[in-house]
Amino acid sequence: MLERSLSRAAYVGDAVWDAERERVFARSWVCVGRQADVAGVRGSYELVDLQGEHVLLVRGSDLALRAFVNVCRHRGAELVDSTAPTAATGCFGAVIRCPYHHWTYDTSGALRGAPHLADLDRAEFGLQELELDTWAGFVFVRQEPGGPALGDELAKVAAHLANYPLADLVSGHRITYEVGANWKVLAENYNECYHCGPVHPELCDLVPAFRQGGGTDLDWDGGIPHRDGANTFTRSGTTTRRPFRGLSADELVKHKGSLVYPNLLVSLSRDHVASFVLWPHGPARTTIVCDFLFHPDELVRDDFDPSDAVELWDMVNRQDWAICERVQRGMSSRHFTHGLFAPMEDSSLDIRRWWSALMTPEQ
């Protein structure tokens, strides 16, 4: 009836974290945010930290996004200073110039100039490009080539959320959280509602099904109903925002959620979407970027106000992060060996199985 969780080391061990960086994150399609995070101008860039690897997302002259390792091919200098507080975004213009010896690359990554080296075969020394693809307005990067295409990996999720205009939505508000918990603790918490009754009383008033039977038999594929008279995730359960066009009758009154392995959580209501990108920094620290996504037609209305959704989500989020930090501190005890999963936490077991398959060394 009860199954074991992953061992203590999976949540607190530095050695496991080092292995995760290689076997889970480097080999997986990792979400790095929204396409709109990089301005739509040639040479615009965003510097992202993929579990210790600094990667540049750059718009080329065709305005397509590409991902490059933030390293000059000459002597390995960083192209953008990863320690600078303002380095996260910027614009190179037409060329990317290394500050060390002024090797110069165009925005497609090709080497265009190496001072005093006229005979250099420039075709050999372009920037190291990583795989990049997009889905529903989100950008994904994979450091190691090979494996399924992003579309194949996300086929089931894409079908589940097909009626929501995710690619068209824009962020109306963003909150960044620093959480002292392992990223798997956060993902497992998102994937079950056994905790909802004790941790989220206000949320359960809005969605009584979260409380019933400890969150047993929730139909995430079909959606979770709100209380009578409510139809969205706000404090009142209602809003003046218009629902997305094309939603089914169920989607107009129910809530859906999906975990996109390894680091994207998406919660969908009739009028807005809350997305969560997890940025792990080690076994016990995770940055979470939460975007509140709305249809652009709503954002241009004079009375647009996202606070009804933001206030509810921020309360629920902080409840989640606090209990996850409490779990992390408890797991750090030398007397803790492993946790247990109850039957209604079966979705959390999926994370364990998915993670364990990736972490098993090749024979």
Steps between C-alpha positions, in 0.01 A plus 500: 500500500784738583800525267840642575613835366848559370774472759624787713807548277278578199380815674799616706813342351758701306613189311145432380464864395820475295366187331161668438667786318643254248236227475179697549550862405771484232313224315148639535308779331517762777259794499683833512200736493275668245593606149403856591775509764745577217412822319401462135801693365806356325778440749277507807607242753426343837763326709366196685663272754426136422611334822843663483531523120456855371312514172414793273161515333553728199269636231658478158449727201201279417372568857510127574636400840820298527684368804878536529743403773620827656862426409731643233658229284845661529604489864172425674415847628136568586334705229266651759620542858292253700579680826372841391170589668357637172622216277170312475377684189644737242564552130818423305385676187633347177798318654606318816850613598719324755646761737834315529652499148203633300412183315168589340196286422178579320165430663479161332814401691738501203851637556539819296827646623820399684748788509838433334402142407418535132563134420272361771226267374209688647250228417663280765461738790143618524332522839391173654128477429257298712166356398213747544132453431173662607159382607199712593711814534752330730867456403684174564873425474674162499874496561577150376374407152298191434182364646140580409403824332321749726173452312512127560585544868211740556240336277283383790516834683434692178190293430376549857534880472422542131202733549694760700667773287828467689723624219304827477499582870719768654617557854294753692695450823807310618613393847839342565535286810815367668414171668720293729386163365605238249335536161354147526332588829331789319398287202366221722303751703347642181405152383280403795218650702518286813655810659234743375261465793761567772708757307249686276169555683411805288572314178288207615210737565526596134557142377335264752613194301855571618389422855278200437657169592840659532498591132419148386396423141544851362433502125781724375438394141142621512566789739410574862167676572473815710233555764154600381505850353878505447688441175858627537796521737437832676403578859135543398508218245385746232653773284405765245754360253353321202567126468738373236329422172477137401480344845272203552197522727698324774804726457281806550418391855788272601869532583777306327864448584802332345858431602737514203814313602736603634430860597178655367169504689190636327167573670215606274177686566241631254650850486864469610788257535754483781832356387790406725854447372725327753868599498689261729828630644598201709343230712319744730442826309267579213397825334142496374386746234122527504331673205134592483405467135202676343362551153648817347149636439452511877827679570405796280169557675491815712371304797750213479601396850667163564492536878198273554697205360839612632381538859353150516795335330759686707330384820481140379857511370640626829312229686654241268853636519488521881387138541755383240778677691377325811519168318853580382615581853346177628660293225838642599482317832756220527214282628292541184552220246200528265139616492179319415239552231132440576268374223367849426859614434541267204585790266802572719614145436511585130775753574692235690474253213587757234800628699627155591503389135716799403733462799573131438852475352523354153613141491 
